[in-house]
Amino acid sequence: MKHSFKYIAGITLFLIGLLFSSCEKYLTESPLNAIPTEKAITNAGTARAAIIGAYDAVQGYYASNYPTLGTITADNVVFNGTLSQYLQLDQNAIPTDNAITVPAYQGIYKAINSANSVIAGIASVKDPLLTDAEKNKILGEAYFIRALGYFDLARGWGGVQLQLNPTTNLSSLKGVKRSTLSQTYDQVLADLVQAETFLPEDATTRNRAQKSAVRALRARLHLYREQWADAETYATQVINNTKYALVKPYKTFFTAPFLSSESVFELTFSANDKNSFWNLWYPSSFGGQFTLKPSSALVTKLNDPTIGGTRNTLIAGTGTSVYGVLYNTTSASTDPAYVIRIAELYLIRAEARAKKSTPDLAGAISDLNVIRARANVPAFTGTTQTQVIQAIEDENSIEFAFESHRWFDLVRTKRVGDILGVTNTNFWLFPIPYSDVLSDPDVIQNPGY
């Protein structure tokens, strides 16, 4: 499996993923800055640190690489710079050693392995300071993190190798074949079921997994699997939770203070644990690289009151210097990574209602108009199923313009060829890193690479 020995260190606070040039060296030397996984979780303190470490691993791939894959590959964002790895993504001509896809893929497996370590180790902890309730909560969080990791792998790379135990040595990796996409999504569902069982009902926090975060991810999973009734059911459960509500004006959800009622699940960063994604969006005058830039077509839509409405606050600057400001604390780098917002649940339910066997177009339009009204966009007036589905696609594109949705939405709806002109479906999946294919004979490269 590609997360193999490159980042066996699963618990981030204790184990640092290292890229080893030699398997033999890795197996014969004990790094001075690591503790073996099987010895890492021994009491309440290490259990708590281990789950924080798993969240930190998720932060690692959501801080820049994974959101970049969901944006620059589609039509809302264009490349604006000189770095070849971004140009390759922008042109949908991605080599197997691309410097964005490789750390994204490996970073996800690092998070999965961190979760595996918690799942495997937490049961044996006998510490009166770790109550059964807290132990269950930590276990539920680990299942959620693993579910999120495998979901993010599946929608980017297709069916993957399912490693469900901590990777402590090479023998644990032998014979792990690639699963199908359906089998991978089955594992995501199984983990979400477990997570919901162990997690408590929602409290005030939004940066730790709770039952609603599980239900929200499950709604997204069912949408990707075209299980419309289930997608509607789980989206409704979250929408009906009074903890979550759209905030107005639109920009409120991405301006401090964070953790607004808009957020179902987000990853929190701080001055000591920074989110580097802002740097790709801001011009050099603000200390950024200006590598990712809103496309001219998107700028036109955002500035159209009948399409963008108040969502034009996503951009700043003029002319050829327009830039995205979703990540707006610049050098402070404390912006969250927005994983699931309540707005997504409305649009998931709208799409599910429009596409289920007996369409509920009135319900779909109602949900769609909730999102449009928040942005001060006129209500949708179409009447046919085709019009409603197209309007939902368009709304998703604008509502989540700089979040990691557009590319994956086009792939799951098989619209990549129509919108982006990428008609070779092999390239709708990212390549598995060449280094991982070399290191594990059970890793099979995606077709076309």
Secondary structure as UniProt FT lines:
FT   TURN            2..6
FT   TURN            12..14
FT   HELIX           23..28
FT   TURN            32..33
FT   HELIX           37..40
FT   HELIX           44..62
FT   TURN            63..64
FT   HELIX           65..71
FT   TURN            72..73
FT   STRAND          77..79
FT   HELIX           84..90
FT   TURN            91..92
FT   TURN            96..97
FT   TURN            99..100
FT   HELIX           101..121
FT   HELIX           122..124
FT   TURN            128..129
FT   HELIX           132..157
FT   HELIX           170..173
FT   TURN            174..175
FT   HELIX           181..198
FT   HELIX           211..224
FT   TURN            225..226
FT   HELIX           228..239
FT   TURN            242..243
FT   HELIX           250..254
FT   TURN            261..262
FT   STRAND          263..267
FT   TURN            271..272
FT   HELIX           276..280
FT   HELIX           284..286
FT   STRAND          292..294
FT   HELIX           296..302
FT   TURN            305..308
FT   HELIX           309..314
FT   STRAND          315..316
FT   HELIX           319..321
FT   STRAND          323..324
FT   HELIX           330..332
FT   STRAND          337..341
FT   HELIX           342..355
FT   HELIX           361..374
FT   TURN            375..376
FT   HELIX           385..399
FT   TURN            400..402
FT   TURN            404..405
FT   HELIX           406..412
FT   TURN            413..414
FT   HELIX           416..420
FT   HELIX           425..428
FT   HELIX           434..439
FT   TURN            441..442
FT   TURN            447..448
//
